Amino acid sequence: MDFAELVSQFGPGIRSVTMTSLRIVLIVVLAWVAATLFSRTIRAFRIRVANRMGEDRESVKRAETLGRVFRYLVTVVISLITAMLVLGELGISVAPILGAAGVVGLAVGFGAQSLVKDYFTGFFLLLENQIREGDVVRIDSNHAGLVEVVTLRHVQLRDYDGNVHFVPNSQISTVVNMSRGFANAVMDIGVAYRENVDEVMAVMHEVGEALREDAEFGKRILDKLEMAGVDRWGDSAVVLRCRFRVKPLEQWAVRREYLRRLKAAFDERGIEIPYPHLTVYAGQDKTGDAPIFPLRLSRGPSAAQ
């Protein structure tokens, strides 16, 4: 068999394989270009929203969260379409695969209900704008911290100790978001029963006004100190409750600084911050008389000297 016969026999097959390979390469390249363009478009839109919103941190955080999720969805969709087109070029029929996938998916669905619930719950969490990256939230009663990542599958939190919590969306039933609109720095101040409550509250107002006039903390506080008054009578103290309305995530810093300044003001004015008191009861005998409670003052060698 000469070269001409080999070419005539294997030439069409080689050309077919070559054209199929070129088409597959073209499909993969176009898919990569499309994914890159979509990703850049979403990123540019997010940056435009951030520039337009300026200092509106809530809108910026929502745009960043939605941008991340949309980029993930675009990548998944383009990957699926690319895989189907490549299989078609290889001569593999997609219809039987889809039919088999439907049957297998129905069987697997019973064992993956929580996974499906994760995606549905994550979709509504994003749609209703309940959680965004950068928020400080408490999920149920077991998880709290700074939201680092939000996906359709889970929410990633980092708590104050630096621990990372991965919470599946299907387990989220209650979300307490501490980063929306404004926050309240609530303080419960205990003073001795002998103190004049009106004078104490006047000192608290003075410290609050001084804190509002501070160059660093004044811009964090949205309103003057709100005095609720006497909240309860404790075992050893009269508890006064007050609060500041502050910017989101500033309640802890404002509360700590106010308590620090109030402690210094109480020390300067001689206002007592009491310790718990304990009354020791010696009991009674059968006749109702209280026995003598023996007390004796003992001086050590150093005291005698």
C-alpha positions in Angstrom: 0.0 0.0 0.0 1.6 3.3 -1.1 1.3 6.7 0.5 -1.6 7.8 -1.8 -3.7 4.9 -0.7 -2.9 5.6 3.0 -4.0 9.2 2.6 -7.2 8.2 0.8 -8.0 5.6 3.5 -7.1 7.5 6.7 -7.2 11.1 5.5 -11.0 11.7 6.1 -10.6 10.3 9.6 -7.6 12.5 10.4 -9.4 15.5 9.1 -12.5 14.7 11.1 -10.4 14.3 14.3 -8.6 17.5 13.6 -11.7 19.5 13.0 -13.4 18.0 16.1 -10.3 18.9 18.2 -10.3 22.4 16.8 -14.0 22.9 17.6 -13.5 21.6 21.1 -10.6 24.0 21.7 -12.7 26.8 20.2 -15.6 26.0 22.6 -13.3 26.0 25.6 -11.6 29.2 24.6 -15.0 30.9 24.0 -16.3 29.7 27.3 -13.2 31.1 29.1 -13.6 34.4 27.3 -17.3 34.5 28.2 -16.7 33.7 31.9 -14.0 36.4 32.0 -16.2 39.0 30.4 -19.1 38.2 32.7 -16.9 38.3 35.7 -15.4 41.6 34.8 -18.8 43.1 34.0 -20.1 42.1 37.4 -17.0 43.4 39.1 -17.3 46.7 37.2 -21.0 47.0 38.1 -20.1 46.4 41.7 -17.5 49.1 41.6 -19.9 51.5 40.0 -22.5 50.9 42.6 -19.9 51.4 45.3 -18.8 54.7 43.8 -22.4 55.9 43.4 -23.3 54.9 47.0 -20.3 56.6 48.4 -20.4 56.3 52.2 -23.5 54.1 52.2 -21.8 51.1 53.6 -24.9 48.9 53.7 -25.5 49.2 49.9 -21.8 48.6 49.2 -21.7 45.5 51.3 -24.9 44.1 49.6 -23.4 44.8 46.1 -20.2 43.0 47.1 -22.1 40.0 48.4 -24.4 39.7 45.4 -21.5 40.2 43.0 -19.7 37.2 44.5 -22.8 35.0 44.3 -23.5 36.0 40.6 -19.9 35.3 39.6 -20.3 31.9 41.1 -23.6 31.2 39.3 -22.2 32.4 36.0 -19.2 30.1 36.3 -21.4 27.1 37.0 -23.8 27.8 34.1 -21.0 28.4 31.6 -19.2 25.2 32.8 -22.3 23.1 32.3 -23.0 24.5 28.8 -19.3 24.0 27.8 -19.4 20.4 29.0 -22.6 19.6 27.1 -21.1 21.1 23.9 -17.9 19.2 24.2 -19.7 16.0 24.7 -21.8 16.7 21.6 -18.6 17.2 19.6 -17.3 13.9 20.9 -20.4 12.2 19.5 -21.8 11.5 22.9 -25.6 12.0 23.1 -26.5 14.4 25.8 -30.2 13.3 26.0 -29.6 9.9 27.6 -27.2 11.4 30.0 -29.8 14.0 31.0 -32.4 11.3 31.4 -30.1 9.2 33.5 -29.1 12.2 35.5 -32.8 12.9 36.2 -33.4 9.4 37.5 -30.2 9.5 39.6 -31.0 13.0 40.7 -34.4 11.8 41.9 -32.8 9.0 43.9 -30.0 11.2 45.3 -32.5 14.0 46.1 -34.0 12.0 48.9 -30.5 11.8 50.5 -29.5 15.3 49.7 -32.6 17.2 50.9 -30.5 19.3 53.3 -28.2 20.3 50.4 -31.2 21.4 48.3 -32.5 23.3 51.3 -29.2 25.0 51.8 -29.4 26.5 48.3 -33.0 27.6 48.6 -32.4 29.1 52.0 -29.3 30.8 50.8 -31.1 32.3 47.8 -33.8 33.8 50.0 -31.2 35.1 52.5 -29.6 37.0 49.6 -32.8 38.0 48.0 -34.3 39.5 51.2 -30.9 41.1 52.1 -30.8 39.4 55.5 -27.0 38.8 55.6 -24.1 40.5 53.8 -20.4 40.3 54.0 -19.0 42.6 56.7 -22.1 42.3 58.9 -21.9 41.2 62.5 -24.7 38.7 63.2 -25.9 36.1 65.6 -27.3 33.0 64.1 -29.7 31.2 66.4 -28.0 31.0 69.8 -24.8 29.1 68.9 -23.0 31.2 66.3 -22.1 34.9 66.3 -19.4 36.9 64.6 -18.3 38.9 61.5 -19.7 37.6 58.2 -16.7 36.8 55.9 -18.3 34.8 53.2 -21.9 34.3 52.1 -22.7 31.6 49.5 -25.8 29.7 48.5 -24.4 26.8 50.5 -23.2 28.3 53.8 -22.3 31.4 55.8 -18.8 31.8 57.1 -18.4 33.7 60.4 -15.4 34.7 62.5 -16.0 35.3 66.2 -14.2 37.6 68.6 -11.7 34.8 69.5 -10.8 34.3 65.8 -12.6 31.0 65.4 -14.3 30.4 62.1 -17.8 29.1 62.0 -19.2 27.4 58.8 -23.0 27.4 59.2 -25.1 25.6 56.5 -27.9 27.7 55.3 -30.5 25.0 56.0 -29.7 25.3 59.7 -30.4 29.0 59.8 -33.8 29.7 61.3 -33.2 33.1 63.1 -30.7 35.8 62.2 -30.0 38.8 64.5 -28.1 41.4 62.4 -26.3 44.0 64.5 -25.1 46.1 61.5 -28.3 47.6 60.1 -29.1 51.4 60.2 -28.0 52.1 63.8 -27.2 50.4 67.1 -27.7 51.1 70.7 -24.9 51.1 73.3 -26.9 50.1 76.4 -25.3 50.6 79.9 -26.5 49.4 83.3 -24.8 51.5 86.0 -25.0 50.3 89.6 -24.6 52.8 92.5 -24.9 52.5 96.3 -28.3 52.9 97.9 -27.0 55.9 99.9 -26.3 57.9 96.7 -28.7 60.6 95.4 -30.1 59.1 92.2 -30.8 62.5 90.6 -27.2 63.6 91.2 -25.9 60.4 89.8 -28.0 60.8 86.6 -26.7 64.4 86.3 -23.1 63.1 86.3 -24.0 60.5 83.8 -25.4 63.2 81.5 -22.3 65.3 81.9 -20.1 62.4 80.9 -22.3 61.6 78.0 -22.1 65.2 76.6 -18.4 65.2 77.0 -18.2 62.0 75.1 -20.3 63.4 72.3 -18.0 66.4 72.0 -14.9 64.2 71.7 -13.3 64.4 68.3 -12.9 60.7 67.9 -16.1 59.3 69.5 -18.4 62.2 68.7 -18.7 61.2 65.0 -19.7 57.6 66.1 -22.7 58.8 68.3 -25.9 59.7 66.5 -27.9 61.2 69.4 -27.5 62.4 73.0 -27.6 60.1 76.0 -31.0 58.7 76.6 -31.7 58.1 80.3 -34.2 55.3 81.1 -33.8 55.9 84.8 -33.9 53.4 87.7 -34.1 50.0 86.1 -34.1 47.8 89.2 -33.1 47.5 92.9 -30.3 45.0 93.1 -29.0 43.1 96.1 -26.4 45.8 96.8 -27.0 48.6 94.2 -29.5 50.8 92.5 -29.2 50.0 88.8 -29.7 52.9 86.4 -30.1 52.2 82.7 -29.1 54.5 79.8 -28.1 54.2 76.2 -26.5 55.9 73.2 -27.8 55.6 69.6 -24.6 55.0 67.5 -23.5 54.0 64.1 -23.6 50.3 63.2 -20.8 48.2 64.9 -19.8 51.2 67.1 -21.9 50.2 70.1 -19.1 48.2 71.9 -16.4 50.9 71.5 -18.7 53.7 72.7 -19.9 51.6 75.6 -16.4 50.8 76.8 -15.2 54.4 76.5 -18.3 55.7 78.3 -17.8 53.3 81.2 -14.2 54.2 81.5 -15.0 57.9 81.7 -17.9 57.4 84.1 -15.7 55.4 86.5 -13.3 58.4 86.6 -16.2 60.8 87.2 -17.6 58.7 90.0 -14.2 58.5 91.7 -13.8 62.3 91.4 -17.3 62.9 92.9 -17.0 60.3 95.6 -19.9 58.2 94.2 -19.8 54.7 95.4 -19.9 51.7 93.0 -20.8 49.1 95.6 -19.7 45.5 96.2 -22.3 42.9 97.0 -23.2 42.8 100.7 -23.8 39.7 102.8 -25.8 39.4 106.0 -24.8 36.4 108.1 -27.7 34.9 110.1 -26.8 32.9 113.2 -30.2 31.2 113.5 -32.6 30.7 116.5 -33.1 28.1 119.2 -36.4 26.3 119.9 -37.6 29.1 122.2 -37.1 31.7 119.4 -34.1 33.4 121.0 -31.1 34.1 118.8 -27.9 32.7 120.2 -24.9 35.0 120.7 -22.9 35.3 117.6 -19.3 35.2 118.9 -16.9 37.8 117.4 -13.4 38.5 118.5 -10.9 41.0 117.1 -7.4 39.5 116.9 -4.3 41.6 116.4 -1.2 40.2 114.8 2.4 40.9 115.9 2.8 43.6 113.3 -0.4 45.4 114.5 0.7 45.3 118.1 4.0 46.9 117.2 
